[in-house]
């Protein structure tokens, strides 16, 4: 089978080579993400795989179907970039990699939470400019002394909750889907209860019509004064202006963000700080805001699993087989 893989990173190549050697399939690679401009390159292939944060427009699915391709596979968890009705209307099947390594994202969230509550950005900035005084930052907090609300206790959120519980934190979860086994390390509450009680609120929901802009002014109004906010899921979950207003007023004492709503304008490139959007620049300037370039997933184990699982699933979908990762709605 001939597979075309879009948006390939150097780190993925050894695993792609291994897959080809093991299966005898051919995988050709492009560094660009899939778009209207380069969908024509998929002609003659049996299956395609991509990974990207840039949405794939309707016209692409129609073209893929015209080329005889039967599927679109993304090697990532979040599938907000796909237009599922358009995919199914074009007669294609879709899949993601629902669990390449939930721990990768959970561990990075924990890392940044630890950095945040011990004011490490302030100390880093102070020490690099020669200031070695304790007073360069306020007192830190201890994780076992905190109540932490996990919004979205799915694969990533529950992995994080389990680690936080093991460290002694009180963990609250907000999720419309109940998993009895999670009760061992978290308490299910409703959103208002979570926001009223939590010292830390961390987001791990998908981005969809229901969750888009969920962290808005009304949401931040309900949070405790002196709390922290984290988003390691999707930028579109948060209204950045509302977050900025609450950081500026001091109601929120810190934030850690791995994703931003407008990240496609500048992430994945070396950008002149002056052309980065004003809201992102404002966050960059704040001593109590930790930013990272959508890298929570970026570990060796995660990349290996993303490549292997997506390629096997793409072949299976193209062959008309059932797979666990198929996305229906
Ligand atoms: P998952 O489907 O296992 O869990 C998501 C959970 O959110 C589910 O339990 C769902 O019921 C819950 N949920 C849905 N709507 C909700 C709402 N309105 N309020 C509260 N909970 C709600 O997905 P996952 O593997 O845990 O991934 C979560 C998200 O993390 C993905 O959708 C993706 O956007 C993001 N992600 C980010 C990175 C990164 O590198 N930063 C990597 C992977 C995934």
Boltz pocket constraint, residues with backbone or C-beta under 6 A from the ligand:
constraints:
  - pocket:
      binder: B
      contacts: [[A, 77], [A, 78], [A, 79], [A, 98], [A, 99], [A, 102], [A, 105], [A, 151], [A, 152], [A, 153], [A, 154], [A, 155], [A, 156], [A, 157], [A, 174], [A, 175], [A, 176], [A, 177], [A, 204], [A, 205], [A, 206], [A, 207], [A, 210], [A, 211], [A, 232], [A, 233], [A, 234], [A, 258], [A, 259], [A, 294], [A, 295], [A, 296], [A, 297], [A, 298]]
      max_distance: 6.0
